[in-house]
């Protein structure tokens, strides 16, 4: 990253009025530690405002903004306009800060190049073209299916309305920093009527750079989510496509179906939702509405 610690130490020594180098180093270490906490909070919770970060970390907004300015200068985070869904209130919404690709590299993506090389070799060995893409897709499905088997017991043990949150907790244990929150879903049908459901948000993806080159990984993951949750899901955004968070819309199951669904009509897994509010595991994150290619 830019602005190495050695240079920062020298600057601090210059301006602390002759303070000992040890004191300057201690001050620098504390600043860096807090700055890392700010970046980690954005990783865990998704794009965040200065007010969100101040509340989560127990800091003043002025202190948070100072650290954000430094992180922006280091290309660790970048400001962006928040995405607003539904009715927009008066006034301009506060800017949010999201991790950049450089910022994500600071966490655990060290093996992306190796993974991409392996997938490229699989595609070439299968003959390239359509056959190669099919081979990569088969690998992606096998990988995610094996991963999902670790989640299945926890998801199936939960009540139907709690299964998305159970899946989020299982994903978080694997490093995906996943959360859920209630939201209207994409409008469907000629009436443009929105369905109620939950957004499953993964604020970190250990294979984001690889998935950027091989979207089959994202597609396979969405298919497995659908099977685990027993309903159609819709991928709205992915980190691999430049969004701040991977977001999947999961329609909320009805609590008490009034009667069996007619032939060709809505079934128990059709995305008609109850109006009950779902609790969040962590703070909600913004989404882009963009689907993977």
VEXDREN-2710 file (C-alpha; in Angstrom, 1 decimal):
% VEXDREN-2710
k/r/px/py/pz
1/UNK/0.0/0.0/0.0
2/UNK/1.1/3.6/-0.5
3/UNK/2.4/5.7/2.4
4/UNK/4.6/3.1/4.1
5/UNK/4.8/3.1/7.9
6/UNK/8.5/4.2/7.8
7/UNK/7.6/7.4/5.9
8/UNK/4.7/8.1/8.2
9/UNK/7.0/7.6/11.3
10/UNK/9.4/10.2/9.9
11/UNK/6.6/12.7/9.4
12/UNK/5.3/12.3/12.9
13/UNK/8.8/12.7/14.4
14/UNK/9.2/15.9/12.5
15/UNK/6.0/17.5/13.9
16/UNK/5.9/16.2/17.5
17/UNK/8.4/18.9/18.7
18/UNK/11.4/16.7/19.3
19/UNK/9.4/13.8/20.9
20/UNK/11.3/10.5/21.2
21/UNK/11.1/8.1/18.2
22/UNK/9.4/5.6/20.5
23/UNK/6.5/7.9/21.2
24/UNK/6.1/8.7/17.5
25/UNK/6.1/5.0/16.7
26/UNK/3.5/4.3/19.4
27/UNK/1.3/7.1/18.0
28/UNK/1.6/5.7/14.5
29/UNK/0.8/2.2/15.7
30/UNK/-2.3/3.4/17.4
31/UNK/-3.4/5.3/14.3
32/UNK/-2.8/2.3/12.1
33/UNK/-4.7/0.0/14.5
34/UNK/-7.7/2.2/14.5
35/UNK/-7.5/2.6/10.7
36/UNK/-7.5/-1.2/10.3
37/UNK/-10.6/-1.4/12.6
38/UNK/-12.3/1.1/10.3
39/UNK/-11.4/-1.0/7.2
40/UNK/-12.4/-4.2/8.9
41/UNK/-15.8/-2.8/9.9
42/UNK/-16.5/-1.9/6.3
43/UNK/-15.5/-5.4/5.3
44/UNK/-17.8/-7.0/7.8
45/UNK/-20.8/-4.7/7.3
46/UNK/-20.5/-3.5/3.8
47/UNK/-20.5/0.1/2.5
48/UNK/-20.9/2.4/5.5
49/UNK/-21.3/6.1/6.4
50/UNK/-19.1/7.9/8.8
51/UNK/-21.9/7.9/11.3
52/UNK/-22.4/4.1/10.9
53/UNK/-18.7/3.6/11.6
54/UNK/-18.5/6.0/14.5
55/UNK/-21.4/4.2/16.2
56/UNK/-20.0/0.7/15.6
57/UNK/-16.5/1.6/16.7
58/UNK/-17.2/4.0/19.6
59/UNK/-15.4/6.9/17.9
60/UNK/-16.4/10.4/17.1
61/UNK/-17.5/11.1/13.5
62/UNK/-14.6/13.6/13.2
63/UNK/-12.1/10.9/14.1
64/UNK/-13.7/8.5/11.7
65/UNK/-13.6/11.0/8.8
66/UNK/-9.9/11.6/9.5
67/UNK/-9.2/7.9/9.2
68/UNK/-11.4/7.6/6.1
69/UNK/-9.5/10.4/4.4
70/UNK/-6.3/8.5/5.0
71/UNK/-7.8/5.2/3.8
72/UNK/-9.1/7.0/0.6
73/UNK/-5.6/8.4/0.0
74/UNK/-4.1/4.9/0.4
75/UNK/-6.8/3.5/-2.1
76/UNK/-8.1/1.1/0.6
77/UNK/-11.6/2.6/0.6
78/UNK/-13.5/4.8/-1.9
79/UNK/-16.5/7.1/-1.3
80/UNK/-19.7/6.5/-3.3
81/UNK/-23.3/7.7/-3.5
82/UNK/-25.6/5.3/-1.6
83/UNK/-28.1/3.2/-3.5
84/UNK/-31.6/4.0/-2.3
85/UNK/-34.5/1.6/-2.9
86/UNK/-38.1/2.6/-2.4
87/UNK/-39.1/6.1/-1.3
88/UNK/-36.2/8.6/-1.1
89/UNK/-36.6/11.1/1.8
90/UNK/-35.8/14.7/1.6
91/UNK/-32.2/15.9/1.5
92/UNK/-29.1/14.2/0.0
93/UNK/-28.2/10.9/1.7
94/UNK/-24.8/10.7/3.4
95/UNK/-22.0/9.2/1.3
96/UNK/-20.9/5.7/2.0
97/UNK/-17.4/4.2/1.9
98/UNK/-16.7/0.9/0.4
99/UNK/-13.5/-1.2/0.1
100/UNK/-11.6/-1.0/-3.1
101/UNK/-10.0/-4.0/-4.9
102/UNK/-6.7/-2.9/-3.3
103/UNK/-8.4/-2.8/0.1
104/UNK/-9.8/-6.3/-0.3
105/UNK/-6.3/-7.5/-1.3
106/UNK/-5.2/-6.6/2.2
107/UNK/-7.4/-9.4/3.6
108/UNK/-7.3/-13.0/2.3
109/UNK/-7.1/-13.2/-1.4
110/UNK/-3.5/-14.3/-1.7
111/UNK/-4.4/-17.5/-3.7
112/UNK/-6.5/-15.9/-6.4
113/UNK/-3.9/-16.1/-9.0
114/UNK/-3.3/-19.8/-8.3
115/UNK/-7.1/-20.5/-8.4
116/UNK/-7.5/-18.6/-11.7
117/UNK/-4.6/-20.5/-13.3
118/UNK/-6.1/-23.8/-12.2
119/UNK/-9.5/-23.0/-13.6
120/UNK/-7.9/-21.8/-16.9
121/UNK/-6.1/-25.1/-17.1
122/UNK/-9.3/-27.0/-16.5
123/UNK/-11.0/-25.1/-19.4
124/UNK/-8.0/-25.6/-21.7
125/UNK/-7.7/-29.3/-20.9
126/UNK/-11.4/-29.8/-21.7
127/UNK/-10.9/-28.4/-25.1
128/UNK/-11.6/-24.7/-24.6
129/UNK/-14.7/-22.9/-25.9
130/UNK/-18.1/-24.3/-24.9
131/UNK/-16.6/-27.5/-23.6
132/UNK/-14.1/-25.6/-21.4
133/UNK/-16.8/-23.4/-20.0
134/UNK/-18.9/-26.5/-19.2
135/UNK/-15.9/-28.1/-17.4
136/UNK/-15.4/-24.9/-15.3
137/UNK/-19.1/-24.9/-14.5
138/UNK/-19.0/-28.5/-13.4
139/UNK/-16.0/-27.8/-11.1
140/UNK/-17.8/-24.7/-9.6
141/UNK/-20.9/-26.7/-8.9
142/UNK/-19.0/-29.6/-7.3
143/UNK/-17.0/-27.1/-5.2
144/UNK/-19.9/-25.2/-3.9
145/UNK/-22.0/-28.3/-3.4
146/UNK/-19.3/-29.7/-1.1
147/UNK/-19.2/-26.4/0.7
148/UNK/-23.0/-26.4/1.1
149/UNK/-23.0/-29.8/2.8
150/UNK/-21.3/-28.2/5.7
151/UNK/-24.2/-25.7/5.9
152/UNK/-27.1/-28.1/5.3
153/UNK/-27.7/-29.3/8.9
154/UNK/-27.8/-25.8/10.3
155/UNK/-30.1/-24.5/7.6
156/UNK/-32.5/-27.4/7.8
157/UNK/-32.6/-27.3/11.6
158/UNK/-33.9/-23.7/11.4
159/UNK/-37.6/-22.7/11.0
160/UNK/-38.4/-21.8/7.4
161/UNK/-38.5/-18.1/8.2
162/UNK/-35.0/-18.3/9.9
163/UNK/-33.2/-20.3/7.2
164/UNK/-31.7/-17.3/5.4
165/UNK/-30.2/-16.1/8.6
166/UNK/-28.9/-19.6/9.5
167/UNK/-27.2/-19.7/6.1
168/UNK/-25.7/-16.2/6.7
169/UNK/-24.2/-17.4/10.0
170/UNK/-22.7/-20.5/8.3
171/UNK/-21.2/-18.3/5.5
172/UNK/-19.7/-16.0/8.1
173/UNK/-18.0/-18.9/9.8
174/UNK/-16.3/-19.5/6.4
175/UNK/-15.1/-15.9/6.1
176/UNK/-17.9/-14.4/3.9
177/UNK/-19.0/-11.8/6.6
178/UNK/-22.7/-12.4/5.7
179/UNK/-25.7/-10.6/7.0
180/UNK/-29.4/-10.5/6.3
181/UNK/-32.1/-7.8/6.3
182/UNK/-35.7/-7.5/5.3
183/UNK/-36.5/-5.7/2.1
184/UNK/-39.0/-5.4/-0.7
185/UNK/-37.7/-7.5/-3.6
186/UNK/-37.6/-6.7/-7.3
187/UNK/-41.0/-5.9/-8.8
188/UNK/-42.5/-8.9/-10.7
189/UNK/-45.2/-9.3/-13.2
190/UNK/-47.2/-6.8/-15.2
191/UNK/-48.5/-5.1/-12.1
192/UNK/-44.9/-4.3/-11.0
193/UNK/-45.8/-5.5/-7.5
194/UNK/-42.9/-6.0/-5.2
195/UNK/-42.6/-9.1/-3.1
196/UNK/-41.3/-9.2/0.5
197/UNK/-38.2/-11.1/1.4
198/UNK/-34.7/-10.9/2.7
199/UNK/-31.4/-9.8/1.2
200/UNK/-28.5/-12.2/2.0
201/UNK/-25.4/-9.9/1.9
202/UNK/-21.9/-11.3/1.7
203/UNK/-19.6/-8.4/2.5
204/UNK/-16.4/-10.4/1.7
205/UNK/-15.6/-12.9/-1.0
206/UNK/-12.3/-14.8/-0.6
207/UNK/-12.3/-15.6/-4.3
208/UNK/-13.6/-12.3/-5.7
209/UNK/-10.7/-11.8/-8.2
210/UNK/-11.1/-15.4/-9.5
211/UNK/-14.9/-15.0/-9.8
212/UNK/-14.3/-11.8/-11.9
213/UNK/-12.7/-14.0/-14.5
214/UNK/-14.9/-17.0/-14.0
215/UNK/-18.5/-16.0/-13.2
216/UNK/-19.4/-19.6/-13.1
217/UNK/-18.4/-19.5/-9.4
218/UNK/-21.1/-16.9/-8.6
219/UNK/-23.7/-18.8/-10.7
220/UNK/-23.0/-22.1/-9.0
221/UNK/-23.2/-20.4/-5.5
222/UNK/-26.6/-18.9/-6.3
223/UNK/-27.9/-22.3/-7.5
224/UNK/-26.7/-23.9/-4.2
225/UNK/-28.4/-21.2/-2.1
226/UNK/-31.6/-21.9/-4.0
227/UNK/-31.4/-25.6/-3.2
228/UNK/-30.5/-25.1/0.5
229/UNK/-33.3/-22.6/1.1
230/UNK/-35.9/-24.5/-1.0
231/UNK/-36.9/-21.5/-3.1
232/UNK/-35.9/-19.5/-6.2
233/UNK/-33.3/-16.8/-5.3
234/UNK/-32.2/-13.8/-7.4
235/UNK/-28.6/-12.6/-7.4
236/UNK/-28.7/-8.8/-7.4
237/UNK/-25.0/-7.8/-7.1
238/UNK/-21.6/-9.3/-6.8
239/UNK/-18.2/-8.1/-5.6
240/UNK/-16.7/-9.7/-8.6
241/UNK/-18.7/-7.3/-10.8
242/UNK/-17.5/-4.3/-8.9
243/UNK/-20.3/-4.0/-6.4
244/UNK/-19.5/-3.4/-2.7
245/UNK/-21.3/-6.6/-1.6
246/UNK/-22.6/-9.8/-3.0
247/UNK/-26.4/-9.6/-2.6
248/UNK/-29.0/-12.3/-3.1
249/UNK/-32.7/-11.7/-2.8
250/UNK/-34.6/-14.5/-1.0
251/UNK/-38.4/-14.3/-1.1
252/UNK/-39.9/-14.9/2.3
253/UNK/-42.0/-18.0/2.6
254/UNK/-45.7/-17.6/3.5
255/UNK/-46.5/-18.5/7.1
256/UNK/-49.8/-20.2/6.5
257/UNK/-50.8/-21.0/2.9
258/UNK/-54.6/-20.6/2.7
259/UNK/-55.1/-23.5/0.3
260/UNK/-53.1/-25.7/-2.1
261/UNK/-51.8/-23.8/-5.1
262/UNK/-53.7/-24.4/-8.3
263/UNK/-52.0/-26.1/-11.2
264/UNK/-49.7/-23.7/-12.9
265/UNK/-50.2/-21.1/-10.1
266/UNK/-48.2/-20.1/-7.1
267/UNK/-46.7/-22.9/-5.1
268/UNK/-45.4/-22.9/-1.5
269/UNK/-42.0/-21.6/-2.7
270/UNK/-43.4/-18.8/-4.8
271/UNK/-42.1/-15.4/-3.7
272/UNK/-45.2/-14.1/-1.9
273/UNK/-44.0/-12.8/1.4
274/UNK/-45.5/-12.2/4.8
275/UNK/-45.2/-8.7/6.3
276/UNK/-43.3/-9.8/9.4
277/UNK/-40.1/-8.0/10.0
278/UNK/-36.9/-10.1/10.0
279/UNK/-34.2/-9.3/12.5
280/UNK/-30.8/-8.4/11.2
281/UNK/-27.7/-10.2/12.4
282/UNK/-25.6/-7.1/11.6
283/UNK/-26.1/-3.7/10.0
284/UNK/-27.6/-3.8/6.5
285/UNK/-25.7/-3.1/3.3
286/UNK/-26.5/-1.3/0.1
287/UNK/-27.0/-3.2/-3.2
288/UNK/-26.6/-2.4/-6.8
289/UNK/-29.3/-4.3/-8.6
290/UNK/-26.8/-5.6/-11.1
291/UNK/-26.8/-9.3/-12.0
292/UNK/-23.8/-11.4/-12.9
293/UNK/-23.2/-12.0/-16.6
END
